[in-house]
Every structure is written in C-alpha cells, then in structure tokens.
Amino acid sequence: GMPMEIALLPVVEGAFEPYAYSRARASGLWQFIPGTGQRFSLNQNWWYDGRRDVLESTRAALDYLQFMHDEFNGDWLLAIAGYNSGEGNVARALKRAAAEGRPGDFWGVKAYLPAETRTYVPRLLAVAALVADPEAHGISLPEVANEARFAVVETGGQIDMALAAELAAVETDQLYALNAGINRWATDPEGPHRLLLPIAQVPQFTASLTALGER
C-alpha cells in the first residue's frame, strides 16, 4: 500500500549499491546507520551486517517509512524527509512552521530542515519523474523484465560461501554480491540460514546440498 516511488529511494541513497558506506557510517541499499538499524532489528556482528542484507534492510526500511508515515499523519513526503534526517528534525521543523503560520507539509517546513534533506525529497521526485517518462526528458533506460531474478533458499545452518558457490555453480563473487550482508567466509552460525541465488541455479544448489547431506 505504499507509493511505488519508494522503490526508487535506494537510487538516491546509494545508487542501488549494497556495499555503499557513508561518512556517517550508514551502510547498504537503504543506508542505515548502526543505531537505526538496531532499532529496526537489523543484526550487526562479526559474521553478518543486516544493513547490507537486501531482504532484511528492505523490510526494515519499509517498517521505518511506515512508522513515519503514521507519525506525520499520512504525509509521505514528510515521512521520506524523516527517513533522511530523523523524525525529530521533521517534528521540530513542523513546530517552527506552525509558529510562523506556514503550511504543515514538506514544502512548508523545507526551510527548517537540514540542507541535505531539503534536496533529498526533490531528488527522489526527480528520479521518479525520469523513470515515469524517460523520453520526455531525453534519456533512455534499459528494459527490466517484471519478473523475479533471484530466489531465497534455506541452507539449514551455517555454510561456507565458497562451498555454496560451488554447489550452486556460480562465481563466489556473484554469491557475495547477492548476499552482501555476509561479512566473512561463511554465513552467521546464528542465522539467517538462507541464501539468495539466481533462480536458474536453485535446482542445482538444492540437489547438490541434499546430496552433500547424504554423504
């Protein structure tokens, strides 16, 4: 039930790069700082960083955005501003705007927000406009089929990444790219006990993993 434009927020955050890392220690597609990641149950330890896990970080980002959508009376632009600067900054901006008789929407409070946030929301709106009608803006975008590209496969426990890549018949670098939350040579012994794999390689992986367990 969210605006589809939110799917483009990782473009603004980190250009869809799961290993993106900022000076403020924000990490992943959705650029969570450590504290906000913990607040939304993104585990971060020696083995694993949930902020870079595509599935978990997306779940947390949507939870955070929904929280702020509710906090700011259903205003998605204020929710997105809060995602960038924190809900406290937006709440203070709303109070200042109200005191000066300005509207309580993003455009009314924009002047009271941090400089980065003032451009953050317009940048998302600009990206959305480009994607909605690229020809009108003189650009061409690659065709992306509306179909799943990877699948979630349960591993049943900790697994060595080089072994997993061999079982799936994929390059180890490709496996790490799909599972960017994994920090080490193997998955976290405490979980999550699953991997993202290219759909075409799932039968190969599951059959090989089963055969390995039967040895």
VENQUIUR-V686982 format. One record per pair of residues at least 12 apart in sequence whose ideal C-beta (glycine too) atoms are under 7 Angstrom apart, sorted by the first residue. I is the first residue (numbers start at 1). GAP is how many residues later the second one is. Records with the same first field share a line. If there is no record, write none. Layout:
# VENQUIUR-V686982
I->GAP / GAP
This chain:
# VENQUIUR-V686982
2->60
3->73
5->119 / 123
6->59
8->116 / 119 / 120 / 123
9->115
10->19 / 20
11->116
12->108 / 111 / 112 / 115
13->16 / 17 / 18
14->15 / 17
16->13
18->34 / 36 / 162
19->33 / 161
27->22 / 24 / 25
28->23 / 24 / 29
29->25 / 28
30->27 / 28 / 31
32->19 / 25 / 28
37->13 / 14 / 23
40->20 / 23 / 24
41->19
42->14 / 15 / 18
46->137
47->136 / 137 / 141
48->133 / 134 / 135 / 140
49->132 / 134
50->131
52->128 / 129
53->127 / 128
54->126 / 142
56->125
64->19
65->14 / 18
68->14 / 15 / 19
71->16
72->18
75->30
77->28 / 29 / 44
78->12 / 28
80->41 / 44
81->25 / 32 / 36 / 39 / 40
84->32 / 33 / 36
85->28 / 29 / 32
89->24 / 25
93->16 / 19 / 20
94->15
96->16
97->12 / 15
106->15
148->51
149->49 / 50
150->28 / 46 / 47 / 48 / 49
151->46 / 48 / 51
152->42 / 44
153->41 / 42 / 44 / 49 / 52 / 53
154->39 / 40
155->32 / 38 / 39 / 40
156->37
157->36
158->28 / 29 / 31
159->27 / 28
160->25 / 26
161->14 / 15 / 21 / 24 / 25
164->31
167->38 / 41 / 42 / 45
168->29 / 33 / 36 / 37
169->32 / 35
170->28 / 31
178->18 / 19
179->16 / 17
